Amino acid sequence: MEERASTARVALKYGVLTSVIIMVYTTIINVSGLSQNQYLTSLTFIFMIVAIVLAMKDYREQNKGFMSYGEGLGLGTLVSAVMGLLSSAFNMFYMQFIDNTLLTQGMNKVREDMEKRGMDDSQIDQAMELSQRFMSPGIIFFMGVLGSVLMGLVVSLIIAAILRREKPVFE
């Protein structure tokens, strides 16, 4: 019986590596004061896509050039779960102990955007009060992990379909 590569091992490798890259990148963005720039913060999504592609190619290479759709889907989702857990934990640590003004800065940006859209003060206060409820550390951590897993699942659905290579039945 032949030995197959472990999806968990490959996912852990690429999930941890990508998390470290994202941690360094977000620290640079936060220190430079650009954390409110949507374009720069969305680059972490590109990091996730690259990590999933590399993980699937590595896994396929370790399995003599074969990877089923289900293996690819599971692998990509696992990579994004590891990445989401570690990155969210780092973000919580950063917001709690290094720069606890990040949430306040974010809330001020949201208020500015609402004022620019022409919302009146009572609507803004209502929206800010509702937003404040979702700004607890536990909810932010949970939403970070959940968002990462869901985005990874969607990306993995597409990438696994492209990179899959089924083993012939009669081999």
Backbone torsions as a table, in degrees:
resi	resn	phi	psi	omega
1	MET	NA	135.7	-176.0
2	GLU	-85.5	150.0	-178.7
3	GLU	-89.7	127.9	178.6
4	ARG	-101.8	149.5	176.6
5	ALA	-68.7	151.5	-178.9
6	SER	-88.7	125.7	176.5
7	THR	-64.9	-34.5	-178.9
8	ALA	-64.5	-41.7	-179.3
9	ARG	-65.6	-44.4	179.7
10	VAL	-66.1	-42.2	179.8
11	ALA	-63.3	-41.1	179.1
12	LEU	-64.0	-43.5	179.7
13	LYS	-58.3	-53.2	-176.2
14	TYR	-76.2	-30.8	176.8
15	GLY	-65.5	-44.7	179.3
16	VAL	-67.2	-45.1	-179.9
17	LEU	-59.5	-45.8	179.7
18	THR	-66.8	-37.1	178.1
19	SER	-61.6	-42.9	179.1
20	VAL	-63.0	-42.7	178.3
21	ILE	-62.4	-43.6	179.8
22	ILE	-66.1	-38.8	178.3
23	MET	-61.5	-45.4	178.8
24	VAL	-64.4	-44.6	-178.9
25	TYR	-62.4	-47.2	-179.1
26	THR	-68.0	-32.9	176.2
27	THR	-63.5	-43.4	178.4
28	ILE	-62.2	-44.1	179.7
29	ILE	-64.2	-43.3	-179.2
30	ASN	-66.2	-42.9	-178.7
31	VAL	-67.4	-35.8	-179.5
32	SER	-79.4	-5.4	177.8
33	GLY	81.9	15.9	-177.5
34	LEU	-103.2	18.8	-175.0
35	SER	-68.3	-15.5	179.4
36	GLN	-91.7	-1.9	179.5
37	ASN	-81.7	111.7	-176.2
38	GLN	-62.0	-35.1	-177.8
39	TYR	-67.3	-42.6	-179.6
40	LEU	-70.4	-38.0	-179.8
41	THR	-73.0	-25.4	179.7
42	SER	-77.4	-8.1	176.5
43	LEU	-65.4	-21.4	176.7
44	THR	-63.1	-28.5	175.6
45	PHE	-64.5	-38.3	177.1
46	ILE	-65.1	-40.3	177.5
47	PHE	-59.5	-40.5	179.7
48	MET	-64.7	-44.3	-179.9
49	ILE	-60.6	-46.4	179.9
50	VAL	-62.0	-42.3	-179.7
51	ALA	-62.9	-41.8	-179.8
52	ILE	-66.5	-42.4	178.4
53	VAL	-62.2	-47.9	-179.3
54	LEU	-63.6	-39.3	179.4
55	ALA	-64.3	-43.5	179.9
56	MET	-66.4	-39.7	178.2
57	LYS	-65.6	-41.3	178.5
58	ASP	-63.2	-45.7	-179.8
59	TYR	-62.5	-43.9	-180.0
60	ARG	-63.1	-39.9	178.3
61	GLU	-64.1	-39.6	179.3
62	GLN	-69.4	-20.0	-179.5
63	ASN	-107.3	39.6	175.2
64	LYS	57.6	34.3	175.9
65	GLY	86.6	7.6	-177.1
66	PHE	-118.3	143.2	174.5
67	MET	-156.7	124.6	178.5
68	SER	-77.7	164.9	178.4
69	TYR	-61.1	-43.8	-179.8
70	GLY	-63.6	-39.7	177.2
71	GLU	-63.9	-42.8	178.9
72	GLY	-64.7	-42.2	178.8
73	LEU	-63.4	-45.9	178.9
74	GLY	-64.5	-42.0	179.9
75	LEU	-62.1	-48.7	-179.5
76	GLY	-62.9	-39.7	179.1
77	THR	-68.1	-38.1	177.9
78	LEU	-66.4	-41.6	176.5
79	VAL	-57.7	-47.8	-178.0
80	SER	-68.1	-31.1	177.5
81	ALA	-68.0	-45.5	178.0
82	VAL	-62.2	-45.9	179.6
83	MET	-60.9	-44.0	-179.9
84	GLY	-64.6	-42.6	178.6
85	LEU	-61.3	-51.5	-176.7
86	LEU	-68.4	-43.3	-179.5
87	SER	-66.1	-41.3	178.9
88	SER	-66.3	-39.6	177.4
89	ALA	-62.6	-42.3	178.0
90	PHE	-64.5	-43.7	179.5
91	ASN	-60.5	-40.2	178.3
92	MET	-64.7	-44.0	177.2
93	PHE	-59.4	-45.7	-178.6
94	TYR	-61.6	-45.4	-178.0
95	MET	-71.0	-29.8	-178.2
96	GLN	-82.2	-41.1	-168.6
97	PHE	-115.4	-25.4	-176.4
98	ILE	-99.1	-54.5	-179.2
99	ASP	-137.2	92.4	-178.0
100	ASN	-83.2	8.9	176.8
101	THR	-94.1	-4.3	-177.2
102	LEU	-60.4	-42.9	179.4
103	LEU	-64.2	-41.4	178.8
104	THR	-63.5	-42.2	177.8
105	GLN	-61.5	-42.0	178.8
106	GLY	-63.7	-43.4	179.6
107	MET	-65.6	-37.4	177.2
108	ASN	-64.8	-38.9	178.0
109	LYS	-64.9	-40.8	178.2
110	VAL	-62.5	-43.2	178.8
111	ARG	-61.3	-44.5	178.4
112	GLU	-59.4	-44.4	-179.6
113	ASP	-62.7	-39.4	178.3
114	MET	-66.6	-38.8	178.3
115	GLU	-66.0	-38.2	178.2
116	LYS	-64.8	-31.5	178.9
117	ARG	-78.1	-5.9	176.4
118	GLY	88.4	18.4	178.0
119	MET	-73.2	145.2	178.6
120	ASP	-81.1	168.3	-172.8
121	ASP	-61.0	-37.3	-178.7
122	SER	-68.0	-38.2	177.2
123	GLN	-66.4	-41.6	179.6
124	ILE	-63.5	-45.2	-179.9
125	ASP	-62.1	-40.2	177.7
126	GLN	-63.0	-47.0	-179.3
127	ALA	-65.2	-39.0	179.5
128	MET	-67.4	-37.9	178.1
129	GLU	-64.7	-41.9	177.9
130	LEU	-65.9	-43.1	179.1
131	SER	-62.8	-36.7	-178.6
132	GLN	-60.9	-33.5	-179.9
133	ARG	-64.1	-30.4	-177.5
134	PHE	-93.3	10.5	-177.3
135	MET	-103.7	20.5	175.9
136	SER	-77.9	151.1	-177.9
137	PRO	-56.4	-40.5	-179.3
138	GLY	-64.1	-43.1	-179.5
139	ILE	-68.8	-40.0	178.5
140	ILE	-63.0	-43.1	178.5
141	PHE	-61.9	-49.9	-178.6
142	PHE	-60.2	-45.2	-179.8
143	MET	-67.0	-33.4	176.7
144	GLY	-64.4	-45.6	179.1
145	VAL	-66.5	-47.8	-179.2
146	LEU	-60.5	-44.8	179.2
147	GLY	-62.2	-41.3	178.9
148	SER	-64.6	-43.8	-179.7
149	VAL	-65.2	-43.8	-179.6
150	LEU	-65.8	-43.0	177.8
151	MET	-65.0	-40.4	178.1
152	GLY	-64.0	-37.0	178.1
153	LEU	-63.5	-46.4	-179.7
154	VAL	-64.1	-45.5	179.3
155	VAL	-63.3	-41.7	-178.9
156	SER	-65.9	-33.7	176.4
157	LEU	-56.9	-42.1	-177.3
158	ILE	-77.3	-49.6	-175.3
159	ILE	-65.8	-40.1	179.5
160	ALA	-63.5	-35.2	177.8
161	ALA	-66.4	-33.5	-179.0
162	ILE	-79.4	-42.9	-172.5
163	LEU	-92.3	-5.3	-177.6
164	ARG	-65.6	147.4	175.2
165	ARG	-147.7	100.8	-176.6
166	GLU	-71.7	143.8	176.1
167	LYS	-74.4	134.3	178.8
168	PRO	-57.8	144.9	-175.1
169	VAL	-65.4	-38.6	-172.5
170	PHE	-97.6	26.4	178.8
171	GLU	-104.9	NA	NA
